[in-house]
Amino acid sequence: MTGFPPVEALASLSPAAQNMVNLANANANAKPANTSGRSSLQATDGSFGKLVTDGISMVNSRLIDSQVDLQKLAVGDAQNLHQVMMNLEESRLSFQLMMQVRSRLLEAYQDIMKMPI
C-alpha cells in the first residue's frame, strides 16, 4: 500500500492537495531514469530559486484562499464548515512547514559563513 488516499477521498481534498497527490502518484509509478548518480530531488528544468519561489507562491495562494474562506464564513456564505476548517488547517501547516524550511536554510547559510576559508 502506498499510503495515498483512495480515489473517493480525493474529491474532498482541495485542488492543490489533489495536484500534490497526483504528482506523488506519478512519481511513485515512474521508473527512475536517472543513472548518472545525481539525486532525483534535483530540479532538472529549473533552479533552486525557482523551486523556492514556486513553494512560497503556493503557500501564499493557500493563505489567500483560507482568508477568502474565512470572509465567506463571516458573511454566512460558507457552504461547508468542515471544508473551511480543513483548508485553514492545510494553510496553517503549509505556512509552518515553510517557516521551518526557512529556519533550516538560514542555519545552514550561517554555518557556511562561519567556516574558515
KACOR-V495859 format. One record per residue. SS is DSSP state (H for helix, E for strand, C for the rest). PHI is phi in whole degrees, -180 to 180 (* if undefined). D_CENTER is the distance of its C-alpha to the mean C-alpha in Angstrom with 1 decimal. Layout:
ss: [SS/SS]
phi: [PHI/PHI]
d_center: [D_CENTER/D_CENTER]
This chain:
ss: [C/C/C/C/C/C/H/H/H/H/C/C/C/C/H/H/H/H/H/H/H/H/H/H/H/H/H/H/H/C/C/C/C/C/C/C/C/C/C/C/C/C/C/C/C/C/C/H/H/H/H/H/H/H/H/H/H/H/H/H/H/H/H/H/H/H/H/H/H/H/H/H/H/H/H/C/C/C/C/C/H/H/H/H/H/H/H/H/H/H/H/H/H/H/H/H/H/H/H/H/H/H/H/H/H/H/H/H/H/H/H/H/H/H/C/C/C]
phi: [*/-85/90/-88/-66/-67/-60/-65/-75/-67/-65/-87/-83/-70/-58/-66/-67/-62/-63/-65/-65/-62/-66/-65/-65/-65/-70/-70/-86/-76/-82/-69/-93/-89/-117/-85/91/-77/-67/-75/-83/-73/-75/-93/-110/-158/-103/-64/-62/-67/-62/-67/-62/-64/-65/-67/-67/-67/-64/-62/-65/-65/-65/-65/-61/-69/-66/-63/-62/-65/-66/-64/-65/-67/-80/102/-93/-71/-85/-134/-64/-64/-67/-62/-67/-66/-65/-62/-67/-61/-68/-64/-67/-67/-67/-63/-63/-60/-67/-67/-64/-59/-62/-66/-65/-65/-62/-64/-61/-65/-64/-67/-70/-81/-68/-72/-85]
d_center: [22.4/18.8/17.3/15.4/16.7/19.7/19.9/21.5/18.6/16.2/18.2/17.3/13.5/12.0/11.9/8.1/8.0/11.1/9.9/7.4/10.6/12.9/11.4/11.6/15.0/16.1/15.4/17.1/20.1/20.5/23.1/22.5/24.4/24.1/27.3/27.8/26.4/23.3/20.0/17.9/14.8/16.5/15.7/18.7/18.5/17.3/17.4/15.4/15.7/14.2/11.1/10.9/11.9/9.4/6.5/8.9/9.9/6.7/6.9/10.6/10.8/9.4/12.0/14.5/14.2/14.8/17.7/19.1/19.0/20.7/23.3/24.0/24.5/26.8/28.8/29.0/27.3/24.5/25.2/23.2/22.8/20.8/18.1/18.1/17.7/14.9/13.0/14.1/12.9/9.3/9.4/11.4/9.3/6.1/9.1/10.8/8.4/8.5/12.2/12.8/11.6/13.8/16.6/16.6/16.8/19.5/21.3/21.3/22.6/25.3/26.3/26.8/28.8/31.0/32.0/35.6/36.3]
